[in-house]
């Protein structure tokens, strides 16, 4: 059973109790609920991060994300040191061993209470239940806190006290709850006056993992630069966000998702920075600021969903009837998509951007996901897995939610016949082919008239670029028929 910590009346530690703060996807000292609780309750505090390389492999954690976490931990260790809190880094195989490692560390250091912020995925919840039980055997409290969302899962409900299945009504209720609760950024704890654990701290200034790593240096990890990125986005880009967010050749998005993913930045910090610049944006649904707020709420929505429906963390579709979809098993088609060699330039440019940088523009995530699941009719799980294995901001809730949205298997009111036309999408969002030419060098000399359909150019045979691997019109009809058949099979079974 997870126990919530109780705040002391005087707001400060009143005894010599020892606390352990367990960092996971919350790698920051600013606005960290569990850290604040630990410093409030305890005089002596030890911090720990547990890496689990075999579990990461099973969860398809991208090497670039692992490197990003590693680099951020170096910053976190320094930040905690300035608070007089040492950070211990332990590596074990998986979550089961992580639970034992945290228990052993707590027992060996006479810890009274372990503090952490909740992770909502199924395996992570099972790990925490296991940890709480093991700690309980030693009379050690386990206290977890809702910190990852602005509004905690379970607080945004329908009139019948049920979780929402569709985003727009969820957003309306979310905004109502936000105005009632007005959550704010929490202050950074003050430096501990004394801490008996400091003398036993690890002296290392570097962090290493026995996990494949890919250089993430293009993404800064220092605190001030991250804060400045957030501030400058709100000051300089948020106003035009609704006009530029879908144009991949324009630097019009926040690019803050990696920091939210590992917890170097909190959603509350994003909300506070946005409202500081646009205090009226909640009442201006057509504004750029509200458009970015909408993305923050989408992130919340997907987290609320995996809490309400744990099956989403267990490789299951939200809509049960979509289990009957007869997906194509073509490995060659999947490989062409992964390598950016489908013959559809906007799709290929996006996939090459992902492979080379570990990041992809949001509009392109929708286009590529639609192409895989509808044009190629390949199972959305294959795409979800590939994205997780490549993305620096790979996050189960958002990644799963986005893929199921594109595949029409998720919590979306739109029916299965939503099929993006990749050529039209390219013409609309990259009309002059600037983004395409950035990532597909072999198309640099193709005239604008043919940049989205290079196979129609009279010099197409001179290009080292594949012809379309499917005909979109034919593929669209096939996808609709396959989904229609799946739905009828479910209807017959009932």
Order of alpha helices (4+ residues) and beta strands (2+ residues): beta-alpha-beta-alpha-alpha-beta-alpha-beta-alpha-beta-alpha-alpha-alpha-alpha-alpha-alpha-alpha-alpha-alpha-alpha-alpha-alpha-alpha-alpha
